[in-house]
Amino acid sequence: MKASCLAGLALILSAAPLLAEDAPKADAAAAAPAPDAGRATYSYGYTIGRTISTLGFSESELKQVLSGFEDGAHGKKAPFEVEKYQDQIRSLIEGHLAAKAEKEKAAGKAYGKKFSEKSGVKELAGGGWYKIVKQGDGAQATPDDTVKVHYRGTLLDGSEFDSSYKRGQPAVFPLKGVIPCWTNGVSQLRVGGKAKLVCPSDVAYGDHGHPPVIPGGATLVFDVELLDIVKPDAKADAKSDSKPDASGQ
């Protein structure tokens, strides 16, 4: 991770929302955000919290983060010179990200091994696996093609991070413009076909991931349906030029 990114994360560490156990006691109705006015500020805090969650802090570490947040938010003087701890902040963040990425990769390795043993599953060149769920009867895609697809992407726990089905609109993109697992996986499909792809981090988002949605080291699972191969003269007329979250953009 670049130093600028680490500095940005370091700043975020001073703006975490209160944990439920540290918040003032109040009834559920009073604690709920206001229907309109409070939602923007709540959303801001929630977004920061999700970003911090990618670091995998322990409860004791979170309490220290929140203590610094409260002091800073209330304009209190810090008990020490915080500017002297930038190197330690970088080391802290790097250490937590690396540890969490290793856990994700271990879980992905176990998942991939189990998936690879299922009937009909084949290994992709470069890494990952695919299984044809439905055979298509159209032309087969190649890495040089621009394709129109429907897809759904999930983490290993089943939580969905992206879906063209949910948006109600297929995605159109060049296969060379997405992660390697997609380039190689969708190339196994013929138009009209469907497949399940299991993509380890080294052919997806790597150790950095795509926080806060995709953790570093995460193995991703995709259900993909190849709707069409878009011809060069039809690209400008495509209704959607969006890329899946697998694009790395």
C-alpha positions as CSV (number, residue, x, y, z in Angstrom):
1,M,0.0,0.0,0.0
2,K,1.3,3.5,-0.8
3,A,2.2,5.8,2.0
4,S,-0.5,8.3,0.9
5,C,-3.1,5.6,1.3
6,L,-1.8,4.7,4.7
7,A,-1.9,8.3,5.7
8,G,-5.5,8.5,4.6
9,L,-6.3,5.5,6.7
10,A,-4.5,7.0,9.6
11,L,-6.7,10.0,9.4
12,I,-9.8,7.8,9.3
13,L,-8.7,6.1,12.5
14,S,-9.5,9.3,14.4
15,A,-13.1,9.4,13.2
16,A,-14.7,6.1,14.1
17,P,-18.3,5.9,15.3
18,L,-19.0,4.9,18.9
19,L,-19.4,1.2,19.6
20,A,-22.8,0.3,21.1
21,E,-21.1,-0.6,24.4
22,D,-19.4,2.8,24.7
23,A,-22.4,4.9,23.6
24,P,-24.5,6.7,26.1
25,K,-27.4,4.6,27.3
26,A,-30.7,5.4,25.6
27,D,-33.9,3.7,24.5
28,A,-34.0,2.3,20.9
29,A,-36.3,5.0,19.6
30,A,-34.0,7.9,20.9
31,A,-30.9,6.2,19.5
32,A,-32.3,5.7,16.0
33,P,-31.2,8.3,13.4
34,A,-33.7,11.0,12.5
35,P,-35.7,10.2,9.3
36,D,-34.0,12.8,7.2
37,A,-31.6,15.2,8.9
38,G,-29.7,12.6,10.9
39,R,-29.2,10.1,8.1
40,A,-26.4,11.9,6.3
41,T,-24.3,12.2,9.5
42,Y,-25.1,8.6,10.5
43,S,-24.2,7.4,7.0
44,Y,-20.9,9.2,7.3
45,G,-20.1,7.5,10.6
46,Y,-21.2,4.2,9.3
47,T,-19.0,4.4,6.2
48,I,-16.0,5.3,8.3
49,G,-16.8,2.4,10.6
50,R,-17.0,0.0,7.6
51,T,-13.6,1.2,6.5
52,I,-12.1,0.7,9.9
53,S,-13.6,-2.8,10.1
54,T,-11.4,-3.9,7.2
55,L,-8.4,-3.6,9.5
56,G,-9.6,-6.2,11.9
57,F,-8.9,-4.3,15.2
58,S,-9.5,-6.1,18.5
59,E,-12.0,-4.7,20.9
60,S,-9.3,-3.2,23.1
61,E,-7.7,-1.5,20.0
62,L,-11.1,-0.2,18.9
63,K,-11.6,1.4,22.4
64,Q,-8.3,3.2,22.0
65,V,-9.3,4.4,18.5
66,L,-12.6,5.6,19.9
67,S,-10.9,7.3,22.8
68,G,-8.7,9.3,20.4
69,F,-11.8,10.0,18.2
70,E,-13.7,11.5,21.1
71,D,-10.8,13.6,22.3
72,G,-10.2,14.9,18.8
73,A,-13.9,15.5,18.1
74,H,-14.3,17.5,21.2
75,G,-11.2,19.6,20.6
76,K,-9.4,18.2,23.7
77,K,-5.6,18.3,23.8
78,A,-4.0,14.9,23.2
79,P,-2.1,13.4,26.2
80,F,1.0,13.1,24.0
81,E,2.3,14.4,20.6
82,V,0.4,12.2,18.2
83,E,2.4,13.5,15.2
84,K,5.4,11.5,16.4
85,Y,3.5,8.3,15.9
86,Q,3.0,8.3,12.1
87,D,5.5,5.5,11.5
88,Q,3.8,3.4,14.2
89,I,0.5,4.1,12.6
90,R,1.7,2.9,9.2
91,S,3.2,-0.3,10.8
92,L,0.0,-0.9,12.7
93,I,-2.2,-0.6,9.6
94,E,0.2,-2.7,7.4
95,G,0.4,-5.4,10.1
96,H,-3.4,-5.7,10.5
97,L,-4.0,-5.7,6.7
98,A,-1.4,-8.4,6.2
99,A,-2.7,-10.6,9.0
100,K,-6.3,-10.2,7.7
101,A,-5.3,-10.9,4.1
102,E,-3.5,-14.1,5.2
103,K,-6.7,-15.3,7.0
104,E,-8.8,-14.6,3.9
105,K,-6.3,-16.5,1.7
106,A,-6.3,-19.5,4.0
107,A,-10.1,-19.6,4.0
108,G,-10.1,-19.2,0.2
109,K,-7.6,-22.0,-0.3
110,A,-9.9,-24.3,1.7
111,Y,-13.0,-23.2,-0.2
112,G,-11.2,-23.6,-3.5
113,K,-10.0,-27.1,-2.7
114,K,-13.5,-28.2,-1.8
115,F,-15.0,-26.6,-4.9
116,S,-12.4,-28.1,-7.2
117,E,-13.4,-31.6,-6.1
118,K,-17.0,-31.2,-7.3
119,S,-18.2,-32.8,-10.5
120,G,-17.7,-30.8,-13.6
121,V,-15.3,-28.2,-12.1
122,K,-12.2,-27.3,-14.1
123,E,-9.1,-25.3,-13.3
124,L,-8.5,-22.0,-15.0
125,A,-5.2,-21.0,-16.6
126,G,-3.4,-18.8,-14.1
127,G,-5.5,-19.7,-11.2
128,G,-9.1,-20.2,-10.1
129,W,-11.9,-22.6,-11.1
130,Y,-15.0,-22.7,-13.2
131,K,-18.0,-24.9,-13.6
132,I,-20.4,-24.7,-16.6
133,V,-23.9,-24.5,-15.2
134,K,-25.6,-24.2,-18.6
135,Q,-24.1,-24.9,-22.0
136,G,-24.6,-22.1,-24.5
137,D,-25.2,-22.7,-28.2
138,G,-23.7,-19.4,-29.5
139,A,-20.2,-18.3,-30.3
140,Q,-17.5,-18.8,-27.7
141,A,-16.0,-15.7,-26.1
142,T,-12.2,-15.0,-26.4
143,P,-10.0,-12.7,-24.3
144,D,-10.1,-10.1,-27.1
145,D,-13.9,-9.8,-27.1
146,T,-16.2,-7.2,-25.6
147,V,-19.0,-9.1,-23.9
148,K,-22.4,-8.4,-22.5
149,V,-23.1,-10.4,-19.3
150,H,-25.3,-10.7,-16.2
151,Y,-23.5,-11.6,-13.1
152,R,-23.6,-11.8,-9.3
153,G,-20.5,-11.6,-7.1
154,T,-20.3,-12.8,-3.5
155,L,-17.8,-13.4,-0.7
156,L,-17.2,-16.8,0.8
157,D,-19.9,-16.2,3.4
158,G,-22.5,-15.6,0.7
159,S,-22.7,-11.8,1.2
160,E,-23.3,-10.1,-2.2
161,F,-21.0,-7.2,-3.2
162,D,-22.1,-6.6,-6.7
163,S,-24.9,-7.7,-9.0
164,S,-26.0,-6.6,-12.5
165,Y,-29.2,-8.6,-11.9
166,K,-30.0,-6.3,-8.9
167,R,-29.3,-3.2,-11.1
168,G,-31.6,-4.6,-13.8
169,Q,-29.1,-4.0,-16.5
170,P,-26.4,-6.2,-18.1
171,A,-22.8,-5.1,-18.0
172,V,-20.8,-4.5,-21.2
173,F,-17.0,-4.6,-21.1
174,P,-13.8,-5.8,-22.8
175,L,-12.6,-9.1,-21.3
176,K,-9.0,-7.7,-21.2
177,G,-10.2,-4.9,-19.0
178,V,-11.2,-7.1,-16.0
179,I,-9.5,-9.3,-13.4
180,P,-7.6,-12.4,-14.8
181,C,-10.1,-14.8,-13.4
182,W,-12.9,-13.1,-15.4
183,T,-10.8,-12.9,-18.6
184,N,-10.0,-16.6,-18.5
185,G,-13.3,-17.7,-17.0
186,V,-15.8,-15.9,-19.3
187,S,-13.6,-17.1,-22.2
188,Q,-14.8,-20.6,-21.4
189,L,-18.4,-19.7,-22.2
190,R,-20.5,-19.7,-25.3
191,V,-23.3,-17.2,-25.8
192,G,-26.3,-18.3,-23.8
193,G,-24.1,-20.2,-21.3
194,K,-23.8,-19.8,-17.5
195,A,-20.9,-20.6,-15.2
196,K,-19.8,-20.3,-11.6
197,L,-16.3,-18.9,-11.1
198,V,-14.2,-19.1,-8.0
199,C,-11.5,-16.5,-8.0
200,P,-8.6,-16.6,-5.5
201,S,-7.1,-13.2,-4.6
202,D,-4.1,-13.6,-6.8
203,V,-6.3,-13.5,-9.9
204,A,-8.8,-11.0,-8.3
205,Y,-8.1,-8.1,-6.0
206,G,-4.9,-9.3,-4.4
207,D,-3.8,-8.6,-0.8
208,H,-5.2,-5.1,-0.9
209,G,-8.7,-6.0,-1.9
210,H,-11.3,-3.3,-2.6
211,P,-12.2,-2.0,0.8
212,P,-14.5,-1.7,2.5
213,V,-16.5,-4.1,0.2
214,I,-13.9,-6.7,-0.7
215,P,-11.3,-7.6,2.0
216,G,-7.7,-8.0,1.1
217,G,-6.8,-11.6,0.2
218,A,-10.5,-12.5,-0.5
219,T,-11.5,-15.3,-2.7
220,L,-14.6,-14.2,-4.8
221,V,-17.4,-16.3,-6.2
222,F,-19.3,-15.2,-9.3
223,D,-22.3,-16.5,-11.2
224,V,-21.9,-15.4,-14.7
225,E,-24.3,-15.5,-17.7
226,L,-22.9,-14.7,-21.2
227,L,-25.6,-12.8,-23.0
228,D,-23.8,-11.7,-26.1
229,I,-20.5,-10.9,-27.8
230,V,-20.6,-7.3,-28.8
231,K,-19.3,-6.6,-32.3
232,P,-17.0,-3.6,-32.9
233,D,-19.6,-1.6,-34.8
234,A,-22.1,-2.2,-32.0
235,K,-20.0,-1.1,-29.0
236,A,-21.0,2.5,-29.4
237,D,-24.7,1.5,-29.3
238,A,-24.4,-0.7,-26.2
239,K,-26.9,0.3,-23.5
240,S,-24.5,-0.2,-20.7
241,D,-20.7,0.3,-20.6
242,S,-20.4,-0.5,-16.9
243,K,-17.9,-3.0,-15.6
244,P,-18.5,-5.6,-12.9
245,D,-16.8,-5.0,-9.6
246,A,-14.4,-7.7,-10.7
247,S,-12.8,-5.2,-13.0
248,G,-10.4,-3.8,-10.4
249,Q,-11.4,-0.3,-11.4
